[in-house]
Amino acid sequence: MSRKVPEQEYEKTLSFRLKQWFNGTKDPFLNTVEMKPQKEVEKDEDIDWKRKREKRQRIEKIYDLAHNWEIRGFQKFYKIFSGVFCLFLVAMLLIAVSYLPSYGHPENPANNEVAERYIENGLEETGAVNIVTGMILDYRAFDTLGESHVLFIATCTVLILLRKDKSKDGKDIEASDRIYEPKNDVILQTAARVLMPPIIIFGIYVILCGHLGPGGGFSGGAIIGAGLILYLNAFGFQKTERFFTGKTYKILSVSALGCYCLAKSYSFYTGANHIESVIPLGTPGAILSSGLILVLNICVGIVVAGTMYTFYVMFRKGGY
């Protein structure tokens, strides 16, 4: 028959430490766990009713439809304009469809001449072994420039809508951001230390070799952005902001977009005026080849990586 162990001896045993670990009061690696349980919100019915009444009064005062002729006029104009715009859009689409060649007509082109040009002359004209990259960053690089600007504008919109400034006393919101998660997760930090260098190196490789094989600025930038998010989750904002801050993102994005715009403006100008470009295409298959495509891939990768990381930070914290 087992004897009862004194309390002091029981606290030194492994079973007691396991019990604390299961209960979430103590961690064998981190000692005291920093996670704090969230308190239940106690609702005051009087305060809740008062707030609802004030909200209703504000709405009735602002949107007084019985006496506010501006709102009533706008609603009528909006309905009329919406109907006219829909009719105009349907008419334009029907007119455009009417000019399309009839299905099965003998004079319709059997093959797509544009795709044929990309496949047959892509390597000679762009110097890129990867035909897809040559098409995106050379033949239709103007469209890719617009896509990069759309990413940048989307990030600016998120910054405007979700940005949280510092409090009046100058304190940051780092403490409130991580109060419900452990700051020293050994497993996550160890995995991040091991995986972070290969992720960044692989992302750089995908960007630099996008004109030679599968990859490019979009996919390589997404890999680097994922690596930055992993590092942030493992080590927090304080360590991540040592090398990547909001100012860093703005400088990199503006510089990348400016470089892309200048590089392709040169190509557009020379091509439109039938001027031979002084930038050589290089030897197909070499890392320094395909003219400006390598530079454009780097610019796109910087924009994509920064945008992914910024989106995550803004939705999680509201600023960095």
Rosetta silent file (secondary structure, phi, psi, omega in degrees, C-alpha in Angstrom):
SEQUENCE: MSRKVPEQEYEKTLSFRLKQWFNGTKDPFLNTVEMKPQKEVEKDEDIDWKRKREKRQRIEKIYDLAHNWEIRGFQKFYKIFSGVFCLFLVAMLLIAVSYLPSYGHPENPANNEVAERYIENGLEETGAVNIVTGMILDYRAFDTLGESHVLFIATCTVLILLRKDKSKDGKDIEASDRIYEPKNDVILQTAARVLMPPIIIFGIYVILCGHLGPGGGFSGGAIIGAGLILYLNAFGFQKTERFFTGKTYKILSVSALGCYCLAKSYSFYTGANHIESVIPLGTPGAILSSGLILVLNICVGIVVAGTMYTFYVMFRKGGY
SCORE:     score description
SCORE:     0.000 S_00000001
   1 L     0.000  129.415 -176.914    0.000    0.000    0.000 S_00000001
   2 L   -74.078  147.161  178.573    1.459    3.354   -1.018 S_00000001
   3 L   -95.989  156.282  179.722    2.096    6.007    1.590 S_00000001
   4 L   -77.340  126.938 -178.446    1.013    9.629    1.313 S_00000001
   5 L   -84.627  136.782  176.826    3.864   11.889    0.206 S_00000001
   6 L   -60.390  156.780 -176.607    4.255   15.227    2.041 S_00000001
   7 H   -60.410  -41.748 -178.385    3.333   18.361    0.108 S_00000001
   8 H   -65.390  -39.137  178.332    6.907   19.688   -0.022 S_00000001
   9 H   -71.660  -35.485  179.846    8.265   16.417   -1.415 S_00000001
  10 H   -64.730  -34.629  179.861    5.397   16.144   -3.915 S_00000001
  11 L   -68.056  -17.441  179.343    6.200   19.605   -5.356 S_00000001
  12 L   -91.824   -5.921 -176.728    9.703   18.358   -6.249 S_00000001
  13 L   -83.744  163.599  179.316    8.470   15.347   -8.222 S_00000001
  14 H   -69.356  -35.400 -179.138    8.069   15.056  -11.977 S_00000001
  15 H   -63.228  -35.229  178.317    4.337   14.326  -11.701 S_00000001
  16 H   -67.890  -40.706  178.755    3.743   17.668   -9.971 S_00000001
  17 H   -66.498  -36.601  175.616    5.610   19.535  -12.724 S_00000001
  18 H   -65.415  -38.054  178.135    3.593   17.658  -15.348 S_00000001
  19 H   -63.092  -42.018  176.776    0.399   18.607  -13.540 S_00000001
  20 H   -63.660  -37.738 -179.625    1.418   22.294  -13.600 S_00000001
  21 H   -66.139  -44.444  178.900    2.233   22.001  -17.292 S_00000001
  22 H   -65.160  -35.692  179.855   -1.153   20.437  -18.123 S_00000001
  23 H   -76.012  -13.321  179.583   -2.954   23.076  -16.063 S_00000001
  24 L    80.018   16.830  179.531   -1.091   25.843  -17.901 S_00000001
  25 L   -92.086  -22.093 -178.613    0.339   27.426  -14.744 S_00000001
  26 E  -152.834  142.904 -179.677    4.001   26.666  -15.401 S_00000001
  27 E  -111.984  135.211 -177.647    6.123   25.649  -18.365 S_00000001
  28 L   -65.465  -22.238 -179.770    9.212   23.384  -17.930 S_00000001
  29 L   -99.188  -39.000 -173.881   11.200   25.490  -20.409 S_00000001
  30 L  -100.025    2.970 -175.977    9.816   28.991  -19.893 S_00000001
  31 E    63.377 -124.396 -177.582    9.157   28.735  -16.162 S_00000001
  32 E   -71.093  127.823 -178.770    6.104   30.864  -15.410 S_00000001
  33 L   -73.729  135.669 -176.424    3.795   31.041  -18.421 S_00000001
  34 L   -88.717   -3.465 -179.154    3.085   34.599  -19.589 S_00000001
  35 L   -70.859  135.920 -178.938   -0.308   33.826  -21.101 S_00000001
  36 L  -117.051  130.117  178.545   -3.143   35.562  -19.318 S_00000001
  37 L   -69.013  142.393 -179.601   -6.736   34.371  -19.506 S_00000001
  38 L   -77.227  132.927  179.930   -9.162   36.853  -20.956 S_00000001
  39 L   -78.084  144.609  177.836  -11.689   38.204  -18.491 S_00000001
  40 L   -72.708  139.082 -178.672  -15.344   37.938  -19.328 S_00000001
  41 L   -76.886  124.804  177.755  -16.984   41.206  -20.254 S_00000001
  42 L   -95.361  115.750 -176.920  -19.550   42.276  -17.705 S_00000001
  43 L   -88.376  133.300  173.913  -22.356   44.147  -19.405 S_00000001
  44 L  -100.109  115.894 -175.162  -24.167   46.933  -17.626 S_00000001
  45 H   -62.397  -36.308  179.843  -27.726   47.056  -18.938 S_00000001
  46 H   -66.213  -45.425  179.882  -28.175   50.739  -18.057 S_00000001
  47 H   -66.550  -40.836  179.364  -24.987   51.804  -19.836 S_00000001
  48 H   -62.759  -43.370  179.097  -25.789   49.571  -22.820 S_00000001
  49 H   -66.145  -37.107  178.965  -29.301   51.023  -23.128 S_00000001
  50 H   -65.374  -41.218  179.192  -27.926   54.572  -22.821 S_00000001
  51 H   -65.725  -42.133  178.497  -25.411   53.976  -25.623 S_00000001
  52 H   -63.353  -38.664  179.223  -28.073   52.520  -27.916 S_00000001
  53 H   -65.882  -43.351  178.500  -30.324   55.516  -27.248 S_00000001
  54 H   -64.254  -39.062  178.601  -27.506   57.985  -28.009 S_00000001
  55 H   -64.520  -42.719  178.986  -26.645   56.102  -31.201 S_00000001
  56 H   -64.126  -38.293  178.762  -30.268   56.158  -32.325 S_00000001
  57 H   -66.531  -39.922  177.960  -30.507   59.885  -31.592 S_00000001
  58 H   -63.274  -43.931 -179.761  -27.347   60.593  -33.613 S_00000001
  59 H   -63.425  -42.643  179.498  -28.656   58.602  -36.575 S_00000001
  60 H   -65.832  -32.629 -179.340  -32.019   60.356  -36.440 S_00000001
  61 H   -75.443  -39.413 -177.345  -30.298   63.753  -36.265 S_00000001
  62 H   -78.159  -47.118 -176.404  -27.856   63.096  -39.109 S_00000001
  63 L  -103.535   61.889  177.602  -30.144   61.100  -41.421 S_00000001
  64 L   -83.649   86.285 -173.796  -33.338   63.070  -41.006 S_00000001
  65 L   -67.737  -23.734 -177.977  -34.944   61.879  -44.228 S_00000001
  66 L   -71.555  -27.733 -175.707  -38.178   63.749  -43.602 S_00000001
  67 L  -122.952  -12.034 -177.766  -36.484   67.172  -43.702 S_00000001
  68 L   -89.476  100.395 -176.955  -33.062   66.611  -45.275 S_00000001
  69 H   -74.316  -23.211  179.571  -33.604   67.368  -48.974 S_00000001
  70 H   -66.800  -44.965 -179.417  -29.953   66.694  -49.851 S_00000001
  71 H   -67.530  -42.295  178.753  -30.120   63.044  -48.845 S_00000001
  72 H   -63.956  -39.764  177.161  -33.491   62.519  -50.553 S_00000001
  73 H   -65.610  -39.773  179.214  -32.220   64.184  -53.711 S_00000001
  74 H   -65.179  -41.079  179.577  -29.064   62.101  -53.692 S_00000001
  75 H   -62.438  -41.403  177.991  -31.029   58.870  -53.270 S_00000001
  76 H   -66.270  -44.544  178.732  -33.250   59.704  -56.249 S_00000001
  77 H   -61.942  -40.076 -178.350  -30.259   60.730  -58.382 S_00000001
  78 H   -63.258  -42.414  179.940  -28.391   57.562  -57.379 S_00000001
  79 H   -65.072  -44.317 -179.618  -31.270   55.308  -58.475 S_00000001
  80 H   -65.615  -45.606 -178.873  -31.676   57.098  -61.812 S_00000001
  81 H   -63.886  -38.784  179.219  -27.922   57.191  -62.493 S_00000001
  82 H   -63.429  -43.016  178.670  -27.528   53.501  -61.617 S_00000001
  83 H   -63.922  -44.369  179.789  -30.273   52.519  -64.058 S_00000001
  84 H   -64.567  -41.493 -179.538  -28.857   54.674  -66.873 S_00000001
  85 H   -64.418  -42.051  178.541  -25.311   53.387  -66.271 S_00000001
  86 H   -62.607  -42.756  177.999  -26.445   49.743  -66.356 S_00000001
  87 H   -63.663  -42.156  178.473  -28.313   50.314  -69.622 S_00000001
  88 H   -62.634  -42.628 -179.385  -25.286   52.085  -71.120 S_00000001
  89 H   -65.593  -42.395  178.512  -22.961   49.259  -70.046 S_00000001
  90 H   -63.462  -40.847  179.411  -25.254   46.573  -71.484 S_00000001
  91 H   -64.061  -42.712  179.325  -25.527   48.494  -74.759 S_00000001
  92 H   -63.746  -40.739  179.200  -21.728   48.856  -75.058 S_00000001
  93 H   -66.568  -40.184  178.772  -21.214   45.138  -74.401 S_00000001
  94 H   -65.597  -39.073  177.618  -23.848   44.169  -76.985 S_00000001
  95 H   -64.457  -41.981  179.133  -22.263   46.459  -79.585 S_00000001
  96 H   -64.229  -40.830  179.279  -18.833   44.961  -78.880 S_00000001
  97 H   -66.351  -32.983 -178.912  -20.191   41.413  -79.172 S_00000001
  98 H   -65.537  -23.656  179.878  -21.880   42.258  -82.476 S_00000001
  99 L   -87.119   -6.291  178.971  -18.462   43.014  -84.024 S_00000001
 100 L   -70.957  146.519  178.481  -17.024   39.610  -83.064 S_00000001
 101 L   -67.053  146.671 -179.320  -16.592   37.141  -85.950 S_00000001
 102 L   -67.737  147.668 -176.286  -19.262   34.477  -86.163 S_00000001
 103 L   -68.618  130.456  177.430  -18.410   31.082  -84.769 S_00000001
 104 L    82.508   10.601  179.597  -17.080   28.625  -87.354 S_00000001
 105 L   -68.979  138.513 -176.448  -16.597   31.204  -90.124 S_00000001
 106 L   -65.538  -21.215 -178.539  -14.013   29.970  -92.686 S_00000001
 107 L   -89.343   -1.532  177.153  -12.101   33.268  -92.615 S_00000001
 108 L   -66.899  144.231  179.112  -11.487   33.114  -88.862 S_00000001
 109 L   -66.888  133.507 -178.341   -7.777   32.629  -87.951 S_00000001
 110 L   -73.990  -30.345 -178.025   -7.025   29.008  -87.154 S_00000001
 111 L  -126.631  157.324  175.896   -4.215   29.883  -84.728 S_00000001
 112 L   -80.959  112.630 -176.689   -3.521   32.709  -82.353 S_00000001
 113 H   -65.826  -31.594 -179.601   -0.826   34.795  -84.040 S_00000001
 114 H   -66.379  -49.086  178.834    0.203   36.437  -80.749 S_00000001
 115 H   -61.756  -37.066  178.056    0.891   33.136  -78.979 S_00000001
 116 H   -63.180  -38.398  178.502    2.729   31.895  -82.068 S_00000001
 117 H   -66.192  -42.484  178.558    4.961   34.986  -81.963 S_00000001
 118 H   -59.674  -44.943 -174.743    5.754   34.427  -78.272 S_00000001
 119 H   -72.793  -44.092 -174.136    6.710   30.782  -78.800 S_00000001
 120 H   -80.217  -37.282 -174.495    8.689   31.098  -82.033 S_00000001
 121 H  -113.392    3.956 -175.866   10.475   34.430  -81.499 S_00000001
 122 H   -62.374  -46.497 -178.732   10.429   34.798  -77.713 S_00000001
 123 H   -65.048  -40.014 -178.760   13.948   33.493  -77.069 S_00000001
 124 H   -70.300  -39.352 -173.905   15.464   35.541  -79.900 S_00000001
 125 H   -86.891  -29.880 -178.294   13.709   38.816  -79.051 S_00000001
 126 H  -106.628  -25.590 -177.353   13.794   38.727  -75.235 S_00000001
 127 L    80.244    3.526 -178.547   16.769   36.474  -74.464 S_00000001
 128 L   -95.280  128.351  176.653   14.739   34.686  -71.756 S_00000001
 129 L   -68.676  -36.081  176.687   14.701   30.887  -71.753 S_00000001
 130 L   -79.365  110.303 -176.116   11.453   30.987  -69.775 S_00000001
 131 H   -65.148  -36.398 -179.158    8.870   32.047  -72.346 S_00000001
 132 H   -63.135  -44.635  178.444    6.330   33.006  -69.669 S_00000001
 133 H   -64.014  -41.446  177.581    8.766   35.428  -68.030 S_00000001
 134 H   -61.930  -35.989  179.426    9.681   36.902  -71.403 S_00000001
 135 H   -70.398  -44.639 -174.536    6.011   37.449  -72.156 S_00000001
 136 H   -71.401  -42.020 -171.964    5.172   39.024  -68.750 S_00000001
 137 H  -103.989    7.169  176.199    8.234   41.247  -68.359 S_00000001
 138 H  -131.924  -63.634 -177.485    8.933   42.118  -71.980 S_00000001
 139 H   -65.787  -43.709 -179.234    6.003   41.802  -74.381 S_00000001
 140 L  -121.071   43.807 -179.108    3.387   42.878  -71.859 S_00000001
 141 H   -68.656  -26.017  178.559    5.623   44.588  -69.289 S_00000001
 142 H   -64.007  -38.444  177.419    3.385   47.664  -69.277 S_00000001
 143 H   -66.808  -40.285  177.852    0.572   45.532  -67.839 S_00000001
 144 H   -64.925  -35.251  174.808    2.927   44.079  -65.210 S_00000001
 145 H   -60.851  -41.776  176.816    3.929   47.618  -64.241 S_00000001
 146 H   -63.907  -38.961  178.430    0.253   48.372  -63.630 S_00000001
 147 H   -63.738  -40.358  178.219   -0.106   45.234  -61.497 S_00000001
 148 H   -64.379  -39.346  177.752    2.859   46.282  -59.331 S_00000001
 149 H   -68.060  -33.363  176.443    1.332   49.715  -58.851 S_00000001
 150 H   -62.716  -41.554  176.421   -1.979   48.079  -57.907 S_00000001
 151 H   -60.398  -44.120 -178.694   -0.149   46.173  -55.142 S_00000001
 152 H   -65.855  -42.509  179.256    1.458   49.384  -53.907 S_00000001
 153 H   -66.348  -38.433  177.344   -1.838   51.310  -53.957 S_00000001
 154 H   -62.166  -39.827  177.728   -3.593   48.439  -52.148 S_00000001
 155 H   -65.165  -42.201  177.637   -0.939   48.577  -49.438 S_00000001
 156 H   -60.833  -38.746  178.942   -1.362   52.344  -49.096 S_00000001
 157 H   -64.794  -43.511  177.645   -5.126   51.833  -48.729 S_00000001
 158 H   -63.143  -39.808  178.067   -4.631   49.237  -46.001 S_00000001
 159 H   -60.801  -41.130 -179.030   -2.192   51.587  -44.235 S_00000001
 160 H   -68.678  -41.484 -174.275   -4.768   54.377  -44.300 S_00000001
 161 H   -79.210  -35.623 -172.084   -7.665   52.212  -43.091 S_00000001
 162 H  -109.288    0.260 -175.996   -5.937   50.068  -40.446 S_00000001
 163 L   -65.906  135.603  174.662   -3.129   52.269  -39.184 S_00000001
 164 L  -119.648  121.637  178.821   -2.984   52.759  -35.418 S_00000001
 165 L   -80.105  167.962  177.160   -0.885   55.601  -34.096 S_00000001
 166 L   -68.629  157.976  179.519    0.978   55.542  -30.807 S_00000001
 167 L   -69.795  170.134 -175.811   -0.845   56.511  -27.652 S_00000001
 168 L   -63.973  -31.386  179.839   -0.677   60.036  -26.282 S_00000001
 169 L   -83.172    4.235  175.109    1.959   59.098  -23.697 S_00000001
 170 L    88.266    0.078 -178.500    4.202   57.781  -26.486 S_00000001
 171 L   -79.191  144.192  179.102    3.884   54.101  -25.585 S_00000001
 172 L   -84.139  173.307 -178.239    3.720   51.567  -28.367 S_00000001
 173 L  -102.307   22.577  179.949    1.087   48.845  -28.656 S_00000001
 174 H   -64.221  -41.680 -176.845    3.592   45.971  -28.565 S_00000001
 175 H   -63.686  -44.606 -179.125    2.546   44.846  -25.094 S_00000001
 176 H   -70.806  -22.241 -178.783   -1.134   44.662  -25.931 S_00000001
 177 H   -73.127  -36.148 -173.187   -0.371   42.871  -29.186 S_00000001
 178 L  -114.333   20.519 -176.496    1.365   39.878  -27.603 S_00000001
 179 L   -69.908  -25.975 -177.459   -0.288   39.689  -24.200 S_00000001
 180 L  -105.192   21.518  176.574   -2.210   36.520  -25.124 S_00000001
 181 L  -142.493  147.770 -178.702    0.658   34.615  -26.721 S_00000001
 182 L   -68.285  140.777 -178.047    3.972   33.326  -25.337 S_00000001
 183 L   -86.039  -18.982 -175.917    6.962   35.518  -26.120 S_00000001
 184 L  -128.775   71.544  176.970    9.534   32.712  -26.019 S_00000001
 185 L   -83.087  106.396 -173.188    8.184   29.733  -27.931 S_00000001
 186 H   -63.505  -41.816 -177.711   11.256   27.481  -28.107 S_00000001
 187 H   -64.806  -47.118 -178.113    9.866   25.202  -30.830 S_00000001
 188 H   -65.954  -42.117 -178.759    8.785   28.079  -33.103 S_00000001
 189 H   -68.090  -39.257  177.963   12.000   30.056  -32.603 S_00000001
 190 H   -64.898  -43.417  177.641   14.210   27.023  -33.232 S_00000001
 191 H   -63.312  -38.198  179.809   12.280   26.172  -36.396 S_00000001
 192 H   -66.733  -40.066  178.727   12.507   29.796  -37.545 S_00000001
 193 H   -63.110  -35.725 -178.901   16.282   29.888  -36.996 S_00000001
 194 H   -78.254  -40.481 -172.317   16.682   26.740  -39.074 S_00000001
 195 H   -88.833  -25.506 -173.730   14.203   27.577  -41.851 S_00000001
 196 H   -59.277  -51.250  179.425   14.650   31.337  -42.209 S_00000001
 197 H   -59.477  -47.073  177.795   18.010   31.321  -44.097 S_00000001
 198 H   -61.952  -35.734  179.856   16.965   28.629  -46.627 S_00000001
 199 H   -63.725  -47.728 -178.887   13.627   30.379  -47.231 S_00000001
 200 H   -64.893  -44.320 -179.712   15.253   33.743  -47.968 S_00000001
 201 H   -63.068  -42.361  179.286   18.000   32.170  -50.099 S_00000001
 202 H   -65.578  -38.651  176.805   15.465   30.117  -52.051 S_00000001
 203 H   -62.143  -42.256  177.509   13.303   33.220  -52.604 S_00000001
 204 H   -64.097  -40.347  178.188   16.308   35.130  -53.939 S_00000001
 205 H   -61.825  -43.042  179.985   17.178   32.177  -56.181 S_00000001
 206 H   -63.323  -38.159  178.835   13.640   32.051  -57.604 S_00000001
 207 H   -68.077  -47.551 -174.678   13.764   35.786  -58.368 S_00000001
 208 H   -71.062  -26.077 -178.066   17.223   35.753  -59.974 S_00000001
 209 L  -105.616   18.268 -178.957   16.530   32.645  -62.067 S_00000001
 210 L   -65.404  -25.570  179.577   13.028   33.587  -63.179 S_00000001
 211 L   -88.100   -4.528 -179.839   14.200   34.176  -66.760 S_00000001
 212 L  -106.227  -24.002 -178.396   15.901   30.765  -66.895 S_00000001
 213 L  -162.059 -168.150  179.894   13.186   28.512  -65.457 S_00000001
 214 L   -57.967  136.002 -179.349    9.998   28.467  -63.385 S_00000001
 215 L   137.130 -157.160 -179.666    9.837   31.383  -60.980 S_00000001
 216 L   133.857 -169.711 -174.813   10.212   35.131  -61.139 S_00000001
 217 H   -67.407  -39.208 -177.407    9.486   38.207  -59.102 S_00000001
 218 H   -67.406  -51.358 -177.725    5.962   37.313  -58.014 S_00000001
 219 H   -69.862  -42.007  178.408    6.687   33.788  -56.749 S_00000001
 220 H   -65.825  -39.220  176.514   10.104   34.668  -55.272 S_00000001
 221 H   -63.707  -37.410  177.504    8.691   37.747  -53.547 S_00000001
 222 H   -64.207  -37.647  178.716    5.896   35.609  -52.040 S_00000001
 223 H   -66.120  -45.199  179.600    8.505   33.195  -50.629 S_00000001
 224 H   -65.540  -40.451  176.997   10.534   36.012  -49.044 S_00000001
 225 H   -60.285  -40.659  176.777    7.347   37.600  -47.658 S_00000001
 226 H   -63.921  -37.420  177.083    6.400   34.271  -46.047 S_00000001
 227 H   -64.413  -40.245  177.285    9.871   34.079  -44.496 S_00000001
 228 H   -64.642  -38.839  178.365    9.499   37.557  -42.992 S_00000001
 229 H   -66.158  -39.742  176.475    6.101   36.617  -41.536 S_00000001
 230 H   -61.403  -44.657  179.393    7.602   33.456  -40.009 S_00000001
 231 H   -62.677  -39.854  179.279   10.403   35.472  -38.414 S_00000001
 232 H   -63.831  -44.687  179.854    7.891   37.973  -37.040 S_00000001
 233 H   -65.421  -29.771 -177.282    5.744   35.268  -35.440 S_00000001
 234 H   -82.232  -40.183 -170.847    8.803   33.654  -33.866 S_00000001
 235 H  -118.113   -6.670  174.569   10.665   36.691  -32.523 S_00000001
 236 H    87.262  174.801 -175.354    8.137   39.528  -32.437 S_00000001
 237 H   -70.792  -34.626 -174.045    8.067   43.081  -33.740 S_00000001
 238 H   -61.684  -43.406  179.500   10.963   44.399  -31.686 S_00000001
 239 H   -77.530  -36.362 -178.646   13.565   42.143  -33.326 S_00000001
 240 H   -66.262  -36.792 -177.534   11.990   42.229  -36.782 S_00000001
 241 L   -75.489    0.471  172.416   11.945   46.024  -36.874 S_00000001
 242 L   -68.727  -28.617 -178.123   15.715   46.086  -36.443 S_00000001
 243 L  -125.938  -11.654 -179.580   16.032   45.433  -40.172 S_00000001
 244 L  -141.801  106.404  178.651   12.514   45.917  -41.648 S_00000001
 245 L  -118.989  178.428  177.194   10.348   48.856  -40.653 S_00000001
 246 H   -62.087  -37.427  178.331    7.584   50.820  -42.294 S_00000001
 247 H   -65.154  -39.340  178.484   10.146   53.343  -43.538 S_00000001
 248 H   -61.473  -43.723  179.762   12.204   50.509  -45.040 S_00000001
 249 H   -62.389  -43.434 -178.398    9.174   49.201  -46.930 S_00000001
 250 H   -63.377  -43.542 -179.536    8.306   52.632  -48.311 S_00000001
 251 H   -64.266  -45.783 -178.380   11.865   53.270  -49.513 S_00000001
 252 H   -65.372  -42.193 -177.500   12.187   49.815  -51.119 S_00000001
 253 H   -66.958  -47.425  179.964    8.774   49.949  -52.791 S_00000001
 254 H   -63.675  -40.537  179.161    9.172   53.452  -54.214 S_00000001
 255 H   -65.518  -43.050 -179.383   12.702   52.653  -55.392 S_00000001
 256 H   -65.666  -44.878  179.408   11.627   49.360  -57.013 S_00000001
 257 H   -66.124  -38.574  177.749    8.627   50.893  -58.754 S_00000001
 258 H   -64.941  -42.291  178.145   10.703   53.874  -59.905 S_00000001
 259 H   -64.008  -42.929  177.747   13.434   51.605  -61.267 S_00000001
 260 H   -60.594  -46.094 -177.120   10.833   49.449  -63.050 S_00000001
 261 H   -63.785  -43.857 -179.961    9.151   52.513  -64.536 S_00000001
 262 H   -66.148  -41.670 -177.756   12.426   54.055  -65.774 S_00000001
 263 H   -64.286  -45.800 -178.411   13.686   50.768  -67.214 S_00000001
 264 H   -77.370  -27.255  174.443   10.533   50.032  -69.172 S_00000001
 265 H   -61.916  -38.098  176.413   10.069   53.661  -70.213 S_00000001
 266 H   -62.657  -43.963 -179.942   13.439   53.352  -71.919 S_00000001
 267 H   -66.614  -40.390  179.260   12.289   50.171  -73.693 S_00000001
 268 H   -63.542  -41.577 -177.947    8.965   51.729  -74.685 S_00000001
 269 H   -66.526  -46.501 -178.992   10.681   54.820  -76.088 S_00000001
 270 H   -67.228  -40.185 -179.213   13.281   52.895  -78.096 S_00000001
 271 H   -68.238  -40.568 -179.038   10.742   50.375  -79.376 S_00000001
 272 H   -68.085  -28.408 -178.482    8.160   52.985  -80.389 S_00000001
 273 L  -103.182   11.702  177.864   10.793   54.978  -82.296 S_00000001
 274 L    55.346   43.012  177.280   12.515   51.924  -83.838 S_00000001
 275 L  -103.472  133.148 -179.303   15.751   52.697  -81.991 S_00000001
 276 L   -71.448  130.380 -179.343   18.071   49.804  -81.247 S_00000001
 277 L   -73.989  141.540 -179.971   18.517   49.287  -77.498 S_00000001
 278 L   -85.564   -5.590 -179.466   22.067   49.474  -76.142 S_00000001
 279 L   -85.853  116.876 -176.684   21.254   46.895  -73.432 S_00000001
 280 L   -74.541  150.772  177.453   22.464   43.481  -74.668 S_00000001
 281 L   -78.728  -19.988  179.707   20.308   40.387  -74.327 S_00000001
 282 L    76.871 -173.763  179.863   23.316   38.271  -73.354 S_00000001
 283 L   -87.776  120.972  179.896   23.758   34.573  -73.859 S_00000001
 284 L   -56.217  131.249 -178.233   20.487   32.647  -73.369 S_00000001
 285 L   101.518  -16.600  177.266   20.808   30.400  -70.304 S_00000001
 286 L   -84.712  154.532 -178.476   23.327   32.617  -68.486 S_00000001
 287 L   -65.490  -37.475  177.396   22.342   34.352  -65.246 S_00000001
 288 L   -96.582   79.651  179.865   23.208   37.784  -66.722 S_00000001
 289 L  -150.151 -175.962  177.740   21.037   37.621  -69.805 S_00000001
 290 L    66.576   25.978  173.516   17.581   38.579  -71.143 S_00000001
 291 L    64.200 -121.719 -176.400   18.270   42.321  -71.062 S_00000001
 292 L   -90.109   -0.447 -175.020   16.235   44.144  -68.420 S_00000001
 293 H   -63.407  -39.028  178.866   14.130   41.146  -67.369 S_00000001
 294 H   -61.281  -44.389  178.723   16.483   40.254  -64.509 S_00000001
 295 H   -63.861  -42.053 -179.813   16.294   43.800  -63.130 S_00000001
 296 H   -66.434  -36.262  176.277   12.510   43.874  -63.487 S_00000001
 297 H   -61.790  -40.952  178.649   12.193   40.543  -61.672 S_00000001
 298 H   -63.804  -43.078  179.588   14.155   41.961  -58.744 S_00000001
 299 H   -62.931  -45.046  179.778   11.910   45.053  -58.616 S_00000001
 300 H   -64.582  -40.396  178.980    8.723   42.971  -58.706 S_00000001
 301 H   -61.697  -40.346  178.639   10.066   40.628  -56.008 S_00000001
 302 H   -63.594  -44.760 -179.049   10.818   43.545  -53.665 S_00000001
 303 H   -64.487  -44.365 -177.581    7.320   44.985  -54.093 S_00000001
 304 H   -66.512  -45.236 -179.452    5.565   41.632  -53.592 S_00000001
 305 H   -61.978  -46.155  179.289    7.598   40.646  -50.515 S_00000001
 306 H   -65.197  -37.169 -179.897    7.094   44.021  -48.839 S_00000001
 307 H   -67.354  -43.836  178.094    3.386   44.075  -49.654 S_00000001
 308 H   -59.018  -48.542 -178.506    2.760   40.603  -48.199 S_00000001
 309 H   -64.916  -41.135 -179.023    4.567   41.433  -44.967 S_00000001
 310 H   -66.037  -40.989  176.518    2.903   44.841  -44.649 S_00000001
 311 H   -57.574  -46.377 -178.697   -0.574   43.373  -45.164 S_00000001
 312 H   -62.801  -43.748 -177.860    0.043   40.859  -42.387 S_00000001
 313 H   -65.653  -42.063 -177.222    1.403   43.491  -39.987 S_00000001
 314 H   -67.842  -39.652  179.168   -1.445   45.917  -40.613 S_00000001
 315 H   -72.376  -27.244 -178.511   -4.179   43.318  -40.121 S_00000001
 316 H   -87.592  -44.599 -170.674   -2.507   41.980  -36.992 S_00000001
 317 L  -119.874  -30.628 -179.271   -1.220   45.083  -35.269 S_00000001
 318 L    90.970   16.219  178.556   -2.210   48.152  -37.223 S_00000001
 319 L   159.331  158.011  175.634    1.252   49.631  -37.700 S_00000001
 320 L  -163.461    0.000    0.000    4.998   49.056  -37.486 S_00000001
